[in-house]
Amino acid sequence: MTNVARIGAYAGWISVVGIFGYHIGLTAIVGQRVSGTTDVAAIQTYYQHAVIAPASIAPFLVMVAVLVFALAMREVLGAVPGARFLANLGLLLAVAELPIILTESSLEAALVTTATSGGDVLPLFRFWDVLYNSAAYVLEAGWVGAFGLAMREATGFPRWLPRLALLVAALQLVNMSAIWVGIPDAFTLVGNVFFAFFFVGASIGLGRLAAGPVRVTAMQPA
């Protein structure tokens, strides 16, 4: 279990650096992304930046680390009496998000091709926007919330982390509604910043468990 926690901590740090490094880097190079709009000119202008297509490979790689992190969280938290169901649910929802991330990253590369070739970007963009900026947020809220509830009795994790996890889940549900009710895309940064804090706190907790005996009682069968 100590080795599992160590691997999970490494994967957590790789995940937070990869996810937010990708978004920050892309914003710095290309500018603020477009979301929740039907302005074809704005969509075409954004996706005519050729760098978006090769950059879309990064989420493919980062999702491997996220899944390793989620599996480690399930293994550690599933050993806490009464928390196995929540730990399993967290892993299941994290796995369910994988095809969404793979699809939305592929769509971004396709949007670059469509925008630069003069095709109609709006239907493809709307599909991407609903998938990534609505559906994915629901699953993120679910797995963060499930892991947060599961770690309430776990040692090693920061004591504030379960409450932060529930806050992140609530904010991600708000983000889910952004494209439908007209919340400015910049506002979703609030939830995503707290999402990063969750990764940091969970990675710290896994690192603490890796540094010493995992003090959870009554190991449950897998």
QUIHUSUL-V625536 format. One record per pair of residues at least 24 apart in sequence whose C-alpha atoms are under 10 Angstrom apart, sorted by the first residue. I is the first residue (numbers start at 1). J is the second residue. Records with the same first field share a line. If there is no record, write none. Layout:
I: J, J
This chain:
1: 72, 75, 76, 79, 209, 210, 213, 214
2: 76, 206, 207, 208, 209, 210, 211, 212, 213, 214
3: 72, 206, 209, 210, 211
4: 68, 69, 71, 72, 73, 75, 76, 206, 209, 210
5: 69, 71, 72, 73, 75, 76, 203, 205, 206, 207, 208, 209, 210, 211, 214
6: 69, 72, 203, 205, 206, 207, 208, 209, 210, 211
7: 65, 68, 69, 71, 72, 203, 206, 207, 210
8: 65, 66, 67, 68, 69, 70, 71, 72, 73, 74, 75, 76, 202, 203, 205, 206, 207, 210
9: 68, 69, 72, 73, 199, 200, 201, 202, 203, 204, 205, 206, 207, 208, 209, 210
10: 65, 68, 69, 203, 204, 206, 207
11: 62, 63, 64, 65, 66, 67, 68, 69, 70, 72, 199, 203
12: 65, 66, 67, 68, 69, 70, 72, 73, 198, 199, 200, 201, 202, 203, 204, 206, 207
13: 65, 66, 69, 196, 199, 200, 201, 202, 203, 204
14: 62, 63, 64, 65, 66, 69, 199, 203
15: 59, 61, 62, 63, 64, 65, 66, 67, 68, 69, 196, 199, 200, 203
16: 62, 65, 66, 195, 196, 197, 198, 199, 200, 203
17: 62, 196, 199, 200
18: 58, 59, 61, 62, 63, 65, 66
19: 58, 59, 62, 63, 66, 196
20: 192, 193, 196
21: 58
22: 55, 56, 58, 59, 62
23: 55, 59
25: 55
26: 51, 52, 55, 56
32: 185, 186
33: 185, 186
34: 125, 129, 185
35: 125, 126, 128, 129, 130, 132, 133, 178, 179, 182, 184, 185, 186
36: 125, 126, 129, 130, 133, 178, 179, 180, 181, 182, 183, 184, 185
37: 122, 125, 126, 129, 179, 182, 185
38: 121, 122, 123, 125, 126
39: 122
40: 115, 120, 121, 122, 125
41: 115, 121, 122
43: 111, 112, 115, 121, 122, 125
44: 111, 112, 114, 115, 116, 118, 119, 120, 121, 122, 125
45: 112, 115, 116
46: 111, 112, 115
47: 108, 109, 110, 111, 112, 113, 114, 115, 116, 121, 125
48: 111, 112, 113, 114, 115, 116, 117, 118
49: 112, 115, 116
50: 109, 112, 113, 115, 116
51: 109, 112
52: 105, 108, 109, 110, 111, 112
53: 105, 106, 107, 108, 109, 110, 111, 112, 113
54: 105, 108, 109, 112
55: 105, 108, 109
56: 102, 104, 105, 106, 107, 108, 109
57: 102, 105, 106, 109
58: 105
59: 98, 101, 102, 104, 105, 106
60: 98, 101, 102, 103, 105, 106
61: 102
63: 94, 95, 97, 98, 99, 101, 102
64: 98
66: 94, 95, 98, 199
67: 91, 94, 95, 97, 98
69: 94, 199, 202, 203, 206
70: 94, 95, 143, 144, 147
71: 95
72: 206
73: 147, 150, 151, 202, 203, 205, 206
74: 147, 150, 222
75: 220, 222
76: 150, 151, 154, 206, 209, 214, 216, 219
77: 147, 148, 149, 150, 151, 152, 153, 154, 155, 216, 219, 220
78: 147, 150, 151, 154, 216, 219, 220, 221, 222
79: 150, 154, 214, 215, 216, 217, 218, 219, 220, 221, 222
80: 150, 151, 152, 153, 154, 155, 215, 216, 217, 218, 219, 220
81: 150, 153, 154, 216, 217, 218, 219, 220
82: 150, 153, 218, 220
83: 146, 147, 149, 150, 151, 152, 153, 154, 220
84: 150, 219, 220, 221, 222
85: 146, 150
86: 143, 145, 146, 147, 148, 149, 150, 151
87: 143, 146, 147, 148, 149, 150, 151
88: 143, 146, 147, 150, 222
89: 142, 143, 145, 146, 147, 150
90: 139, 140, 141, 142, 143, 144, 145, 146, 147, 148, 149, 150
91: 142, 143, 144, 146, 147
92: 139, 142, 143
93: 138, 139, 140, 141, 142, 143, 144, 146
94: 136, 139, 140, 141, 142, 143, 144
95: 139, 143
96: 136, 139, 140, 143
97: 132, 135, 136, 137, 138, 139, 140, 143
98: 136, 139
99: 136
100: 128, 131, 132, 135, 136, 139
101: 131, 132, 136
103: 128, 131, 132
104: 128, 129, 130, 131, 132, 133, 136
105: 132
107: 131
129: 179
130: 176, 177, 179, 180
131: 176
132: 176
133: 172, 175, 176, 177, 178, 179, 185, 188
134: 172, 173, 174, 175, 176, 177, 178, 179, 180
135: 173, 176, 177
136: 172, 173, 175, 176
137: 169, 171, 172, 173, 174, 175, 176, 177, 191, 192
138: 169, 170, 172, 173, 174, 175, 176, 177
139: 169, 172, 173, 176
140: 168, 169, 172, 173, 176, 195
141: 165, 166, 167, 168, 169, 170, 171, 172, 173, 174, 175, 176, 195
142: 166, 168, 169, 170, 172, 173
143: 169
144: 168, 169, 172, 195, 198, 199
145: 169, 170
147: 202
148: 198, 202
151: 202, 205
153: 216
154: 205, 214, 215, 216, 217
155: 205, 206, 208, 209, 214, 215, 216
156: 202, 204, 205, 206, 207, 208, 209, 210, 211, 212, 213, 214, 215, 216
157: 201, 202, 203, 204, 205, 206, 207, 208, 209
158: 201, 202, 204, 205, 208
159: 201, 205
160: 198, 201
161: 197, 198, 199, 200, 201, 202, 205
162: 198, 201, 202
163: 198
164: 194, 195, 197, 198, 201
165: 194, 195, 197, 198, 199, 201, 202
166: 198
167: 191, 194, 195, 198
168: 192, 193, 194, 195, 196, 197, 198
169: 194, 195
171: 195
